Amino acid sequence: AAPWASSGVNSMPVGQIESIVLFQEGQATAFVSQGRFEDALSVTRRAIDLASSHQLHGHHARGLLRLVKIRLACIPSQPTLVLPTLLECLSICEQFIIDPIHAAAIGTLGRVHLLMGNHALARSVLSAAMPTIVQAAPGDAVVDALVTLVKCDLALLQDGRKSPRQQAERQPNEKRLLRRAASLLSEAEQVAQDMSDRSMLREILYLLAHLSNLQGNTSARDAASKRFIDLSRGGETPEGLCAQ
């Protein structure tokens, strides 16, 4: 049995306990990549309990944020369920001044508002937080925030089309939203390329194809679609695709 499986963990030095938490965090990341969400939730809860009971505040906050992200992946149709955990994460970050995790959590809060249908509020929250997210959050959180902003703009575009205004009145705002979304996607693609993150690049290329189609740019749509397919098949490296 693992040494932390018994009550003897309480007598371990803090550094050793932190090593156990780091190991559990690594397990959770691996489980998520394999689609084993129940296992990821279980090991994340154990890491949270251990970090919390030994005042490892950064690991505690990180674990809470990971729990939120796993739950959103499992049940995106019920985003309100994660709000108490996310607010607890933000509270710990504010109390102990854990800026990187706080910035990432604010980005996730914007995503939760988007999933709840609060498109304008989601964009407002993220826009206000983006300077801090870019400065303090890790690269994957920056890409998440940029992609969420793109999805906000696309959702706002659809909201506008449901309004009784005539097309001529809506057109200037639609063009502005599409231009802004394209700029954000370009920024997100660069960060994801620097990280060589295939999963993030796939989502960005999918959105780029969709965005190009909305703009009526069929050549850009087809190029993005081809890059998406090539990357999904694993036939090209992220760097090679982004250089095309």
N, C-alpha and C positions, 0 to 999 in steps of 0.2 A: 504494500500500500504506500501511496505517496506520503511524505512526512507531514503534509498539511492536512491529511485526511483525519487526523486525530486532534484531540483537544490540546496537544502539545504545542500547537502553533502559537498559542498565546505567550509562551515562554521564549519564543525565538527573537533574535535581534531584529530591529525594524528593517535593516537592510535586507535580511533574508526574507522577511515577509513581503517586502517590495518586489523581490525577485520572483516570488510565487505569483504575485498579482500580475507582473509583467508576462510571466509564462501563460497565465490564464487569458490575458488580453490577446496574446498571440494565438492561442487556441480559438478564441472567439472570431478573430479575423479569418483564420483558416476555415472555420465552419461556415461562415457567411459566404466565402468564395466558393464553397462546395454546395451551397444551397441548403445546408443543414441548419435551418433557422432555430429549431427547437433546442438543438445542442448549443447553438450560439447564445440563445437566451439563458439557458441553464448556467453555462460557465461564466457569462457576464454577471449574472446575479451573484454568483459566488465571489467573483472579484470585487463587486461593489460592497458586499457584506464585509469582506476582509479589509478592504481599504477604509471603509467607514469606521470599523471598530478599532483601527489603529491610526486614525487621524491622517491618513494619506489622502489629503484633500484633492490634489490634482488627479489622482487615479480614481477617486470617488466620482468626481465630476465627469471625467472621461468615460467612466463606465455607464453613468446615467445617460450621457449623450449617445453612447453606442446602443444602449437599450432602446432609446427612442428611435434610432435609425433602423434597428432590426424590426421593431414593431411596425414602423411605417412600411418597410419592405413586405412584411407579412400581411398587413391589413391596411392598405392605403385608403380604403373606403371609409375608415373610421379614425380620422386623424385626431379627433378630440380626445381619444383615449390616452394619447401620449402627453397631453398638456401638463398634467401634474408632475410627471417625471422631468419634463423639459424645464418647467419653472423651478423645480428643485435644483437642477443642474445650474441654471442661471443664478440662483440665489447663492449657491456655494461659491461660484466663480466671483460674484460681486463681493462676498464676504472676505474671501481670501486672495482677491486680486489675481485671478488666473485668466489673464487676458486672451491667450490663444484659444482656449476652450470656450470662453465666453463669446468670442467672435464667431466661432464655428456654430455655437448654439443659437446665436441670433440668426445666422443663415438658415438653420434648420427651422427656427420659428417662422421665418418667412415662407418656407416650403409648407409648413403646417397650415398657415393661413391660406395659401394657394389651394391646397387640397380641400380646405373647408369652403372654398368658393369665394373667399374674401380677396378678390384679385387686386383691387386697388390698394387695400391695406397691406397685402403681401408685398407689393412693389414698393410702397412707401417705407415699410420696415427695412427691406433689403437695401434700398437706395441710401437711406440714412446711415446704414451700418457698413456699406461697402468699403469706405476708406479704412476702417478698422479691420475688416475682414481681410483685405488685401495686405495690410501691414502686419497683422498678428496671427492670422489663421494659417494652418497648413495648406499646401497646394490643393489637396482634394476638396477641402472646404471652400476654397476660392472658386474652383470650377463648379461645385454644387450651387454656390450662390449665383454665379453668372448664368448658369443654365436655368436656374429657377427664375431669374429676372427675364430671360427670354420667354419662358413659359407664361410668365405674368403678362408680358406684352402681347403674346398670341391670344391669351384668354381675354384680355381687354379688347383686342381687335374683334373677337367673336361677340363679346358683349355689345360692342358698338353696332355690329350688324343686326343685332336683335332689336335695336332701338327704332322708333318710328321715323327717324330722320331720313331724308332722301340720300341716295348714294353720292350725289355731288357735294353734299354737306359733310359726309363722312370721309370722303376720299383724302383730304389733306391730313387728317389725323391718322388714317390707316397707313399712309405712306411714311409718316413720321414714326409710327410704331414699328413698321417693318425695317426701316433704316436703322433704328436704334437696336432692334433685335439682331440684325445682321452684324452690327459692330460688336455687340456683346458676345455673339457666337465666335467671332474671329478672335476675340481676346481669350475666351474659354479654350478654344482650340490650341492656341499657343501655349497656354499653361499645361494643358493635358499632354501636348507633344513633348514639352520639356520633362514631364514626369514619365513619358513612355507608357501611359495608362490606356490600354486598349479598350477597356470597358467604357471609360469616359469618352474616348474618341468615337466609339460606335454611336453613343447617344448624341453627341454633337453632330456627327455626319448625318444621322437620321433627321435631326432638327433642321440642319442646313438644307437638306433635300426638300423638306416640307416648306421651309421658308422661301426657298427659290421658286417653288411651284406657286406659292401665293403671290410672289412678285411677277410671275409670268416669265421667269427666266428658265426656259426649258433646258438649255445647255448646262447651266450651273446645277440644275436639279439632277440631270442625268450623270454629271461628273461626280456629284456628292453621293448619288445612289451607287455608282460603281465602286467608289472608294469604301463605302459602307459594306458592300458585298465582299470586296476583296479582304477587308479587315476581319469580317465575320468568318471568312473561310480560313483565315490565318496565313494567307499567301503573301501578305506584305507586312513589313514592319511598320509601326506607327510613324517612325521618322521618314520612311520612304513614301508613305501615303501623304504625309503633310507637305512633302517637298514637291508633290506633283502640281 
